[in-house]
């Protein structure tokens, strides 16, 4: 297994529209794992949520977060990032871009047009772990 790789080693993987898993913390300290759309940009992940989403409420109270993106087929590549999330408002263009990334042009445009305001969850490296099993296949 190759590990401790730089993100540039998996640029093709990070460009894929895979559903990621976002971890946030509940008030009692337990973890909520949520499937999310993501985009790797400028050395970190962007995740979009609605302002009233439970994930956003968790992050407003406790900004610790982790995200995991992985292949479920060989060569089983993956990226895990544990960090402090930053929240900000986001425009319709970013929502449209993310929607098209996951749904294609037509369905993405429809989704974005019918979606409410969005919050950008920005996850930039704190503790980054990258691996793949390419040497084993």
Protein Blocks (a to p, Z undefined) as FASTA:
>chain_A
ZZhiafklmmmmmmpccddddddddfkopacddddddddeehiacddddfklmklmmmmm
mmcdcdddddfbdehiadddddddddddddfklmmmmmmmmnojmlmmmmmmmpccdddd
ddddfbdcdddfklmZZ
